[in-house]
């Protein structure tokens, strides 16, 4: 039986499924087989303008709903997604490529944003104060920013979108979601869940729309030129993020930018090596390395580097490539041939410059966009792989003798999303925590994402935070009421 047969392929414009106005479709490809697995609607201008029109029309009605009721809607979406974990995980694994177990993990993680923000919807803060001059009262509350456009990447097809949808709804904003063209099915399936829950609670049609399209640039250009849109929230590459910020200037929409990373991991001489190795694998290989917080650069103290490289290489060599739905698979394909070739070019460039691969480094001769788990040592400082985001299962390992020098090298990047440090010495761990420059720091931890924590970067990794108590603020404007 075709496991994707029940997944919607049409747009969600409000609570209704519709084909693209122009009747066009776009193909969805299984990256493990290179086969087309579905055709979904390829929206055009008429479609996304209709979604914006609806969002604009319902925004005040939705904003006026009791927070407790919005909270219940969100909680019900959480419950429904969790009940369909298997269906979601199968779709994610098939269209994105990650092993089923990881896809299953993403569903729980992605759904959790609905539960977290269901709980935040009823805790939107305000404040009241006497004016210092005694001239009256200062009242501050929060109002929803208005219609939101969310543009999301393919690497976590569910979670990267739920991080945006859940806080927007909790805050009282309508939202138009544009998933990556490579992985539209997960979002269209979520659209079905949302439409069912919205139907039950009689949420007005237009609070959520899901627009799949190949014309991302045309869509963002047109919507950002429209003053009815009040916010764009983006997860993706730094180049596209910069373009969206430029486009938002004309109508001064609010922006949140979750962009690329180039995470370092500094492993001190006194680190617990067993712990550091386990975490290193987690932080490098989660999602096949196709993660913005994946470690790109390991810096390991010279005293322990030989053992680290040896054991890390053995573990990396043990990754088994295959289709995400095959139980033995521990490393799925890259998302596209372009991404796979980009990774291969970075590795080849480093090898040409004098680096050595202790494992991997060769594109397997088989269908699917596979790249093997790879460890590079002796990488020259000017190699592109140390400066660009790898976004694949390739780790570089460099050594150091002086911790301050290691931290300076770790910070020598225009990115600042995540950084990791390992030490059993409290002073050294504190030094790492305070001096690594990133929006998120893992100390003796390889997995740091948590819906209850603020996810986001500094420098060219962007701005704005998703999750935590901070996440909802991105969708709220403080309002000051001068009172007697
Ligand atoms: P991408 O920027 O090419 O695409 C991301 C999204 O933007 C997709 O939906 C795409 O269709 C859309 N898009 C592409 N061009 C556009 C344009 N001109 N105008 C408007 N939308 C456009 O990125 P990608 O390759 O799909 O995703 C990988 C990138 O995402 C990596 O750099 C990664 O670090 C980043 N990422 C960041 C985070 C984070 O939270 N900081 C999380 C996951 C991924």
Boltz pocket constraint, residues with backbone or C-beta under 6 A from the ligand:
constraints:
  - pocket:
      binder: B
      contacts: [[A, 151], [A, 152], [A, 153], [A, 154], [A, 155], [A, 160], [A, 178], [A, 179], [A, 180], [A, 181], [A, 213], [A, 216], [A, 217], [A, 218], [A, 220], [A, 235], [A, 236], [A, 237], [A, 238], [A, 240], [A, 241], [A, 243], [A, 257], [A, 258], [A, 259], [A, 260], [A, 261], [A, 291], [A, 292], [A, 389], [A, 391], [A, 417], [A, 456], [A, 457], [A, 461]]
      max_distance: 6.0
